[in-house]
Amino acid sequence: MNKSELIDAIATSADLSKAAAGRALDGAMEAIKKSLKKGGIVTLVGFGSFYAGKRAARTGRNPRTGENIKIKAAKVPKFRPGKALKDALN
């Protein structure tokens, strides 16, 4: 499912126009990004939690030249599914 298909599904299930559903989805994604950037956790009960994890600095290898390179530490978005979502899949 891509973004436009998700917007269609939201519009149908919430009885909204596609434009309103698109704005709602964009607003939700923006709120999640802002919260993660501040180091917060976004928990949607029954669905799961979005949080910012840390990736340590490490040494990698350039596949083209074979030379070792340093990869900086980074914050990465992570998702932990909730019980209801896990149960829905099994």
N, CA, C and O atoms as a Tinker XYZ file with bonds, in Angstrom:
   360  protein
     1  N      0.855000   -1.172000    0.000000    73     2
     2  CA     0.000000    0.000000    0.000000    64     1     3
     3  C      0.896000    1.229000    0.000000    63     2     4     5
     4  O      1.808000    1.341000    0.820000    81     3
     5  N      0.637000    2.138000   -0.911000    73     3     6
     6  CA     1.402000    3.382000   -0.946000    64     5     7
     7  C      0.576000    4.502000   -0.310000    63     6     8     9
     8  O     -0.530000    4.266000    0.176000    81     7
     9  N      1.122000    5.720000   -0.316000    73     7    10
    10  CA     0.473000    6.827000    0.381000    64     9    11
    11  C     -0.901000    7.148000   -0.197000    63    10    12    13
    12  O     -1.841000    7.388000    0.561000    81    11
    13  N     -1.038000    7.158000   -1.518000    73    11    14
    14  CA    -2.345000    7.492000   -2.110000    64    13    15
    15  C     -3.390000    6.421000   -1.806000    63    14    16    17
    16  O     -4.564000    6.740000   -1.617000    81    15
    17  N     -2.979000    5.170000   -1.756000    73    15    18
    18  CA    -3.913000    4.098000   -1.389000    64    17    19
    19  C     -4.320000    4.222000    0.077000    63    18    20    21
    20  O     -5.471000    3.960000    0.428000    81    19
    21  N     -3.378000    4.620000    0.932000    73    19    22
    22  CA    -3.694000    4.833000    2.341000    64    21    23
    23  C     -4.662000    5.994000    2.503000    63    22    24    25
    24  O     -5.592000    5.919000    3.306000    81    23
    25  N     -4.454000    7.064000    1.751000    73    23    26
    26  CA    -5.372000    8.207000    1.798000    64    25    27
    27  C     -6.772000    7.777000    1.364000    63    26    28    29
    28  O     -7.760000    8.171000    1.985000    81    27
    29  N     -6.865000    6.975000    0.309000    73    27    30
    30  CA    -8.161000    6.468000   -0.146000    64    29    31
    31  C     -8.842000    5.651000    0.948000    63    30    32    33
    32  O    -10.044000    5.794000    1.176000    81    31
    33  N     -8.073000    4.792000    1.628000    73    31    34
    34  CA    -8.633000    3.954000    2.689000    64    33    35
    35  C     -9.109000    4.804000    3.865000    63    34    36    37
    36  O    -10.166000    4.537000    4.435000    81    35
    37  N     -8.336000    5.820000    4.227000    73    35    38
    38  CA    -8.726000    6.712000    5.323000    64    37    39
    39  C     -9.996000    7.470000    4.948000    63    38    40    41
    40  O    -10.915000    7.587000    5.758000    81    39
    41  N    -10.045000    7.983000    3.723000    73    39    42
    42  CA   -11.210000    8.743000    3.265000    64    41    43
    43  C    -12.463000    7.880000    3.297000    63    42    44    45
    44  O    -13.528000    8.345000    3.704000    81    43
    45  N    -12.345000    6.644000    2.875000    73    43    46
    46  CA   -13.497000    5.738000    2.852000    64    45    47
    47  C    -13.956000    5.378000    4.263000    63    46    48    49
    48  O    -15.147000    5.448000    4.567000    81    47
    49  N    -13.015000    4.994000    5.123000    73    47    50
    50  CA   -13.407000    4.537000    6.455000    64    49    51
    51  C    -13.858000    5.669000    7.371000    63    50    52    53
    52  O    -14.683000    5.442000    8.256000    81    51
    53  N    -13.337000    6.888000    7.180000    73    51    54
    54  CA   -13.691000    8.013000    8.049000    64    53    55
    55  C    -14.728000    8.936000    7.415000    63    54    56    57
    56  O    -15.090000    9.958000    7.998000    81    55
    57  N    -15.203000    8.583000    6.236000    73    55    58
    58  CA   -16.201000    9.377000    5.514000    64    57    59
    59  C    -15.719000   10.824000    5.330000    63    58    60    61
    60  O    -16.423000   11.782000    5.650000    81    59
    61  N    -14.496000   10.946000    4.803000    73    59    62
    62  CA   -13.888000   12.242000    4.528000    64    61    63
    63  C    -13.604000   12.358000    3.033000    63    62    64    65
    64  O    -13.609000   11.363000    2.308000    81    63
    65  N    -13.358000   13.580000    2.586000    73    63    66
    66  CA   -12.898000   13.749000    1.213000    64    65    67
    67  C    -11.440000   13.295000    1.151000    63    66    68    69
    68  O    -10.757000   13.232000    2.173000    81    67
    69  N    -10.978000   12.982000   -0.048000    73    67    70
    70  CA    -9.587000   12.562000   -0.195000    64    69    71
    71  C     -8.630000   13.685000    0.192000    63    70    72    73
    72  O     -7.564000   13.427000    0.750000    81    71
    73  N     -9.000000   14.914000   -0.096000    73    71    74
    74  CA    -8.149000   16.052000    0.262000    64    73    75
    75  C     -8.028000   16.176000    1.783000    63    74    76    77
    76  O     -6.935000   16.392000    2.308000    81    75
    77  N     -9.147000   16.040000    2.481000    73    75    78
    78  CA    -9.125000   16.131000    3.953000    64    77    79
    79  C     -8.349000   14.969000    4.548000    63    78    80    81
    80  O     -7.599000   15.150000    5.508000    81    79
    81  N     -8.521000   13.779000    3.990000    73    79    82
    82  CA    -7.782000   12.607000    4.477000    64    81    83
    83  C     -6.286000   12.791000    4.243000    63    82    84    85
    84  O     -5.481000   12.412000    5.093000    81    83
    85  N     -5.907000   13.360000    3.113000    73    83    86
    86  CA    -4.499000   13.625000    2.821000    64    85    87
    87  C     -3.898000   14.618000    3.792000    63    86    88    89
    88  O     -2.777000   14.434000    4.265000    81    87
    89  N     -4.651000   15.682000    4.095000    73    87    90
    90  CA    -4.163000   16.677000    5.068000    64    89    91
    91  C     -4.045000   16.050000    6.457000    63    90    92    93
    92  O     -3.099000   16.338000    7.191000    81    91
    93  N     -4.999000   15.198000    6.818000    73    91    94
    94  CA    -4.951000   14.544000    8.131000    64    93    95
    95  C     -3.731000   13.625000    8.226000    63    94    96    97
    96  O     -3.037000   13.615000    9.243000    81    95
    97  N     -3.473000   12.858000    7.174000    73    95    98
    98  CA    -2.312000   11.965000    7.178000    64    97    99
    99  C     -1.017000   12.762000    7.231000    63    98   100   101
   100  O     -0.113000   12.416000    7.991000    81    99
   101  N     -0.910000   13.830000    6.432000    73    99   102
   102  CA     0.284000   14.670000    6.452000    64   101   103
   103  C      0.489000   15.293000    7.830000    63   102   104   105
   104  O      1.618000   15.371000    8.314000    81   103
   105  N     -0.592000   15.734000    8.461000    73   103   106
   106  CA    -0.499000   16.316000    9.799000    64   105   107
   107  C     -0.042000   15.302000   10.829000    63   106   108   109
   108  O      0.767000   15.619000   11.700000    81   107
   109  N     -0.556000   14.084000   10.734000    73   107   110
   110  CA    -0.150000   13.031000   11.672000    64   109   111
   111  C      1.323000   12.689000   11.495000    63   110   112   113
   112  O      2.048000   12.535000   12.478000    81   111
   113  N      1.767000   12.570000   10.253000    73   111   114
   114  CA     3.178000   12.246000   10.014000    64   113   115
   115  C      4.089000   13.365000   10.495000    63   114   116   117
   116  O      5.161000   13.099000   11.038000    81   115
   117  N      3.681000   14.598000   10.304000    73   115   118
   118  CA     4.481000   15.744000   10.751000    64   117   119
   119  C      4.571000   15.776000   12.279000    63   118   120   121
   120  O      5.635000   16.061000   12.830000    81   119
   121  N      3.467000   15.488000   12.963000    73   119   122
   122  CA     3.465000   15.461000   14.431000    64   121   123
   123  C      4.375000   14.349000   14.949000    63   122   124   125
   124  O      5.078000   14.539000   15.941000    81   123
   125  N      4.368000   13.202000   14.290000    73   123   126
   126  CA     5.247000   12.099000   14.697000    64   125   127
   127  C      6.703000   12.499000   14.504000    63   126   128   129
   128  O      7.530000   12.253000   15.382000    81   127
   129  N      7.031000   13.118000   13.361000    73   127   130
   130  CA     8.414000   13.559000   13.101000    64   129   131
   131  C      8.889000   14.542000   14.159000    63   130   132   133
   132  O     10.001000   14.414000   14.670000    81   131
   133  N      8.052000   15.524000   14.492000    73   131   134
   134  CA     8.439000   16.537000   15.480000    64   133   135
   135  C      8.683000   15.911000   16.840000    63   134   136   137
   136  O      9.643000   16.263000   17.525000    81   135
   137  N      7.820000   14.984000   17.237000    73   135   138
   138  CA     7.981000   14.333000   18.531000    64   137   139
   139  C      9.260000   13.504000   18.573000    63   138   140   141
   140  O      9.984000   13.533000   19.569000    81   139
   141  N      9.543000   12.767000   17.504000    73   139   142
   142  CA    10.758000   11.951000   17.468000    64   141   143
   143  C     12.004000   12.820000   17.456000    63   142   144   145
   144  O     13.014000   12.464000   18.064000    81   143
   145  N     11.945000   13.948000   16.777000    73   143   146
   146  CA    13.092000   14.849000   16.724000    64   145   147
   147  C     13.432000   15.388000   18.110000    63   146   148   149
   148  O     14.600000   15.625000   18.419000    81   147
   149  N     12.397000   15.583000   18.951000    73   147   150
   150  CA    12.611000   16.047000   20.323000    64   149   151
   151  C     13.037000   14.914000   21.247000    63   150   152   153
   152  O     13.360000   15.158000   22.410000    81   151
   153  N     13.044000   13.676000   20.748000    73   151   154
   154  CA    13.440000   12.537000   21.566000    64   153   155
   155  C     12.272000   11.851000   22.251000    63   154   156   157
   156  O     12.476000   11.004000   23.121000    81   155
   157  N     11.046000   12.206000   21.870000    73   155   158
   158  CA     9.863000   11.623000   22.486000    64   157   159
   159  C      9.473000   10.289000   21.871000    63   158   160   161
   160  O     10.079000    9.822000   20.906000    81   159
   161  N      8.465000    9.702000   22.445000    73   159   162
   162  CA     7.898000    8.441000   21.962000    64   161   163
   163  C      6.448000    8.700000   21.602000    63   162   164   165
   164  O      5.720000    9.340000   22.361000    81   163
   165  N      6.024000    8.204000   20.446000    73   163   166
   166  CA     4.629000    8.328000   20.031000    64   165   167
   167  C      4.005000    6.950000   20.163000    63   166   168   169
   168  O      4.378000    6.022000   19.445000    81   167
   169  N      3.049000    6.814000   21.085000    73   167   170
   170  CA     2.407000    5.531000   21.340000    64   169   171
   171  C      0.964000    5.581000   20.873000    63   170   172   173
   172  O      0.188000    6.432000   21.308000    81   171
   173  N      0.615000    4.672000   19.994000    73   171   174
   174  CA    -0.756000    4.508000   19.532000    64   173   175
   175  C     -1.230000    3.167000   20.095000    63   174   176   177
   176  O     -0.876000    2.108000   19.576000    81   175
   177  N     -2.026000    3.222000   21.150000    73   175   178
   178  CA    -2.441000    2.015000   21.860000    64   177   179
   179  C     -3.116000    1.054000   20.886000    63   178   180   181
   180  O     -4.018000    1.429000   20.137000    81   179
   181  N     -2.659000   -0.184000   20.916000    73   179   182
   182  CA    -3.192000   -1.209000   20.040000    64   181   183
   183  C     -2.465000   -1.299000   18.715000    63   182   184   185
   184  O     -2.549000   -2.319000   18.032000    81   183
   185  N     -1.748000   -0.243000   18.337000    73   183   186
   186  CA    -1.021000   -0.247000   17.064000    64   185   187
   187  C      0.474000   -0.415000   17.295000    63   186   188   189
   188  O      1.086000   -1.331000   16.746000    81   187
   189  N      1.068000    0.463000   18.105000    73   187   190
   190  CA     2.491000    0.370000   18.381000    64   189   191
   191  C      3.077000    1.699000   18.789000    63   190   192   193
   192  O      2.363000    2.680000   18.998000    81   191
   193  N      4.401000    1.712000   18.900000    73   191   194
   194  CA     5.120000    2.909000   19.337000    64   193   195
   195  C      6.231000    3.260000   18.362000    63   194   196   197
   196  O      6.982000    2.394000   17.912000    81   195
   197  N      6.320000    4.542000   18.044000    73   195   198
   198  CA     7.428000    5.067000   17.262000    64   197   199
   199  C      8.390000    5.707000   18.249000    63   198   200   201
   200  O      7.962000    6.401000   19.171000    81   199
   201  N      9.689000    5.481000   18.063000    73   199   202
   202  CA    10.673000    6.097000   18.944000    64   201   203
   203  C     11.971000    6.294000   18.165000    63   202   204   205
   204  O     12.170000    5.700000   17.106000    81   203
   205  N     12.850000    7.134000   18.705000    73   203   206
   206  CA    14.141000    7.396000   18.077000    64   205   207
   207  C     15.188000    6.522000   18.746000    63   206   208   209
   208  O     15.410000    6.609000   19.954000    81   207
   209  N     15.821000    5.687000   17.951000    73   207   210
   210  CA    16.902000    4.846000   18.448000    64   209   211
   211  C     18.234000    5.457000   18.079000    63   210   212   213
   212  O     18.298000    6.398000   17.288000    81   211
   213  N     19.286000    4.925000   18.645000    73   211   214
   214  CA    20.621000    5.430000   18.362000    64   213   215
   215  C     21.422000    4.350000   17.648000    63   214   216   217
   216  O     21.397000    3.179000   18.027000    81   215
   217  N     22.129000    4.768000   16.611000    73   215   218
   218  CA    23.031000    3.865000   15.904000    64   217   219
   219  C     24.445000    4.353000   16.186000    63   218   220   221
   220  O     24.765000    5.517000   15.942000    81   219
   221  N     25.287000    3.469000   16.698000    73   219   222
   222  CA    26.647000    3.836000   17.075000    64   221   223
   223  C     27.501000    4.092000   15.840000    63   222   224   225
   224  O     27.207000    3.609000   14.746000    81   223
   225  N     28.557000    4.858000   16.041000    73   223   226
   226  CA    29.526000    5.080000   14.964000    64   225   227
   227  C     30.214000    3.753000   14.666000    63   226   228   229
   228  O     30.416000    2.928000   15.557000    81   227
   229  N     30.566000    3.566000   13.411000    73   227   230
   230  CA    31.185000    2.303000   13.040000    64   229   231
   231  C     32.089000    2.514000   11.826000    63   230   232   233
   232  O     32.070000    3.568000   11.190000    81   231
   233  N     32.871000    1.493000   11.528000    73   231   234
   234  CA    33.737000    1.533000   10.360000    64   233   235
   235  C     33.093000    0.701000    9.265000    63   234   236   237
   236  O     32.713000   -0.449000    9.487000    81   235
   237  N     32.975000    1.284000    8.092000    73   235   238
   238  CA    32.414000    0.577000    6.950000    64   237   239
   239  C     33.455000    0.431000    5.868000    63   238   240   241
   240  O     34.621000    0.777000    6.062000    81   239
   241  N     33.031000   -0.086000    4.718000    73   239   242
   242  CA    33.957000   -0.285000    3.624000    64   241   243
   243  C     33.316000    0.207000    2.342000    63   242   244   245
   244  O     32.175000   -0.143000    2.039000    81   243
   245  N     34.034000    1.007000    1.598000    73   243   246
   246  CA    33.563000    1.480000    0.307000    64   245   247
   247  C     33.644000    0.314000   -0.671000    63   246   248   249
   248  O     34.741000   -0.162000   -0.964000    81   247
   249  N     32.493000   -0.162000   -1.190000    73   247   250
   250  CA    32.537000   -1.335000   -2.061000    64   249   251
   251  C     33.259000   -1.084000   -3.390000    63   250   252   253
   252  O     33.760000   -2.023000   -4.010000    81   251
   253  N     33.312000    0.157000   -3.822000    73   251   254
   254  CA    33.959000    0.465000   -5.099000    64   253   255
   255  C     35.484000    0.405000   -4.991000    63   254   256   257
   256  O     36.155000   -0.134000   -5.871000    81   255
   257  N     36.029000    0.970000   -3.892000    73   255   258
   258  CA    37.489000    1.055000   -3.764000    64   257   259
   259  C     38.054000    0.087000   -2.738000    63   258   260   261
   260  O     39.255000   -0.184000   -2.745000    81   259
   261  N     37.210000   -0.440000   -1.852000    73   259   262
   262  CA    37.683000   -1.340000   -0.804000    64   261   263
   263  C     38.284000   -0.599000    0.375000    63   262   264   265
   264  O     38.762000   -1.231000    1.318000    81   263
   265  N     38.272000    0.726000    0.344000    73   263   266
   266  CA    38.877000    1.512000    1.406000    64   265   267
   267  C     37.929000    1.601000    2.611000    63   266   268   269
   268  O     36.711000    1.673000    2.448000    81   267
   269  N     38.503000    1.595000    3.816000    73   267   270
   270  CA    37.706000    1.725000    5.032000    64   269   271
   271  C     37.256000    3.171000    5.197000    63   270   272   273
   272  O     38.012000    4.105000    4.926000    81   271
   273  N     36.006000    3.344000    5.647000    73   271   274
   274  CA    35.471000    4.674000    5.890000    64   273   275
   275  C     34.813000    4.695000    7.263000    63   274   276   277
   276  O     34.371000    3.666000    7.773000    81   275
   277  N     34.756000    5.884000    7.850000    73   275   278
   278  CA    34.105000    6.031000    9.147000    64   277   279
   279  C     32.670000    6.478000    8.913000    63   278   280   281
   280  O     32.416000    7.429000    8.173000    81   279
   281  N     31.739000    5.787000    9.549000    73   279   282
   282  CA    30.323000    6.143000    9.470000    64   281   283
   283  C     29.942000    6.748000   10.813000    63   282   284   285
   284  O     30.132000    6.130000   11.860000    81   283
   285  N     29.397000    7.978000   10.773000    73   283   286
   286  CA    29.078000    8.702000   12.004000    64   285   287
   287  C     27.902000    8.059000   12.734000    63   286   288   289
   288  O     27.093000    7.353000   12.131000    81   287
   289  N     27.818000    8.311000   14.034000    73   287   290
   290  CA    26.670000    7.889000   14.838000    64   289   291
   291  C     25.443000    8.641000   14.342000    63   290   292   293
   292  O     25.561000    9.761000   13.845000    81   291
   293  N     24.266000    8.034000   14.474000    73   291   294
   294  CA    23.053000    8.669000   13.976000    64   293   295
   295  C     21.851000    8.263000   14.819000    63   294   296   297
   296  O     21.841000    7.213000   15.461000    81   295
   297  N     20.847000    9.122000   14.799000    73   295   298
   298  CA    19.549000    8.781000   15.377000    64   297   299
   299  C     18.715000    8.195000   14.245000    63   298   300   301
   300  O     18.701000    8.736000   13.140000    81   299
   301  N     18.021000    7.093000   14.512000    73   299   302
   302  CA    17.199000    6.453000   13.491000    64   301   303
   303  C     15.795000    6.204000   14.030000    63   302   304   305
   304  O     15.642000    5.853000   15.200000    81   303
   305  N     14.769000    6.379000   13.200000    73   303   306
   306  CA    13.412000    6.092000   13.654000    64   305   307
   307  C     13.195000    4.586000   13.756000    63   306   308   309
   308  O     13.658000    3.818000   12.913000    81   307
   309  N     12.491000    4.184000   14.795000    73   307   310
   310  CA    12.187000    2.766000   15.001000    64   309   311
   311  C     10.716000    2.615000   15.356000    63   310   312   313
   312  O     10.072000    3.566000   15.800000    81   311
   313  N     10.196000    1.423000   15.158000    73   311   314
   314  CA     8.797000    1.128000   15.446000    64   313   315
   315  C      8.714000   -0.188000   16.199000    63   314   316   317
   316  O      9.331000   -1.178000   15.809000    81   315
   317  N      7.942000   -0.191000   17.285000    73   315   318
   318  CA     7.706000   -1.408000   18.062000    64   317   319
   319  C      6.207000   -1.689000   17.984000    63   318   320   321
   320  O      5.413000   -0.927000   18.536000    81   319
   321  N      5.801000   -2.774000   17.306000    73   319   322
   322  CA     4.367000   -3.050000   17.155000    64   321   323
   323  C      3.708000   -3.404000   18.489000    63   322   324   325
   324  O      4.336000   -3.991000   19.371000    81   323
   325  N      2.435000   -3.037000   18.618000    73   323   326
   326  CA     1.663000   -3.357000   19.811000    64   325   327
   327  C      1.056000   -4.746000   19.727000    63   326   328   329
   328  O      1.072000   -5.378000   18.671000    81   327
   329  N      0.528000   -5.212000   20.831000    73   327   330
   330  CA    -0.032000   -6.557000   20.914000    64   329   331
   331  C     -1.195000   -6.756000   19.942000    63   330   332   333
   332  O     -1.279000   -7.795000   19.288000    81   331
   333  N     -2.086000   -5.779000   19.841000    73   331   334
   334  CA    -3.245000   -5.917000   18.957000    64   333   335
   335  C     -2.814000   -6.043000   17.499000    63   334   336   337
   336  O     -3.421000   -6.803000   16.744000    81   335
   337  N     -1.779000   -5.314000   17.091000    73   335   338
   338  CA    -1.286000   -5.408000   15.727000    64   337   339
   339  C     -0.646000   -6.774000   15.480000    63   338   340   341
   340  O     -0.852000   -7.382000   14.429000    81   339
   341  N      0.123000   -7.247000   16.445000    73   339   342
   342  CA     0.739000   -8.572000   16.316000    64   341   343
   343  C     -0.334000   -9.660000   16.222000    63   342   344   345
   344  O     -0.244000  -10.572000   15.399000    81   343
   345  N     -1.351000   -9.543000   17.082000    73   343   346
   346  CA    -2.430000  -10.541000   17.078000    64   345   347
   347  C     -3.232000  -10.526000   15.774000    63   346   348   349
   348  O     -3.720000  -11.565000   15.330000    81   347
   349  N     -3.365000   -9.358000   15.170000    73   347   350
   350  CA    -4.117000   -9.238000   13.916000    64   349   351
   351  C     -3.409000   -9.953000   12.775000    63   350   352   353
   352  O     -4.054000  -10.380000   11.818000    81   351
   353  N     -2.095000  -10.088000   12.865000    73   351   354
   354  CA    -1.329000  -10.733000   11.807000    64   353   355
   355  C     -1.259000  -12.251000   11.967000    63   354   356   357
   356  O     -0.964000  -12.961000   11.005000    81   355
   357  N     -1.519000  -12.736000   13.134000    73   355   358
   358  CA    -1.402000  -14.186000   13.378000    64   357   359
   359  C     -2.728000  -14.867000   13.504000    63   358   360
   360  O     -2.782000  -16.080000   13.709000    81   359
